Amino acid sequence: MVKKLSIMIITILMLSILLIGCDSNRQSTQEIDNDKLNIVATTTIIGDTVRKIGGDKINLQVLMGPGIDPHLYKASAGDVNKMQKADLLIYNGLHLEGKMGDIFEQLQKTNKNTYAVADVIDPNNLIESEEFAGSYDPHIWFDVQLWMEVVEGIKDTLINIDPGNKDYYSENTLRYLKELEDLNNYIKSRTDELPEAKRVLITAHDAFSYFGKAYGFQVKGLQGLSTATEAGTADVRDLADFIATREIPAIFIESSVPSKNMEALKKAVESRNFSVEIGGELFSDSLGTPGTEEGTYIGTVKHNINTIVDGLLQ
Ligand SMILES: [Zn+2]
């Protein structure tokens, strides 16, 4: 009887192991498509760009969802597994993914194909960090012309690994670059609506310096380059003085940064007898909801420039 029971238990155990095995197989075929280039991208911004170039010739997984702050994001065990299985990992670099540096290093040691999109940019065109000596501002995507260089860099990387689809990747890239050229002109024409003295952008963290440099805005972030450093009371005080003195009509919150600091800044400005509006929400380090216009890079950039200009025109 005891023997029969233990045989039954062993059979049940083996069956469940088999079932679990099947389940994990199914899982991996969902994630890994052997006919296509399997790519893992870190941020939604990089993901959207890679998708525009790779189209249906790639199988893409994006680690960070919309609204996720890449400075603070820590890779899960599942993420590490995805990165290890992928043919190519594409990330921003310049320490944007501040908590993932060790993982990237490990992957590079094991000869995994990794590509930092910022590598394509001439260091002369990068903005040096005031806070961290010897390092650069990672928020390169809001200068559309710099991002066009990134698009070329991603295309070359895909062609290197998958030369059979060279024509396909090249055609997609050409088409997309044309759209980005139009986008760049759109930003310039909206900016022209603002008198120069009104081109001052105040946001939650320093994500818009490349935008400011490219389109002629003075830019100030309450928090620094990384949201990992909290804004101090002195930062709030200095910025509140600046806003009240310059009579800046609007400041902007960011979708991937909690708004409490900007609310505190608004109050501090009001205590200086000047009223500043929250001009709306900008997308900084993450795109909006997938399936909406703001779920794409182009839609996000348009949303931002429209929000900024409309807010500052008041
Ligand atoms: Zn940032």
Boltz pocket constraint, residues with backbone or C-beta under 6 A from the ligand:
constraints:
  - pocket:
      binder: B
      contacts: [[A, 71], [A, 139], [A, 205], [A, 206], [A, 207], [A, 225], [A, 226], [A, 227], [A, 284], [A, 285]]
      max_distance: 6.0
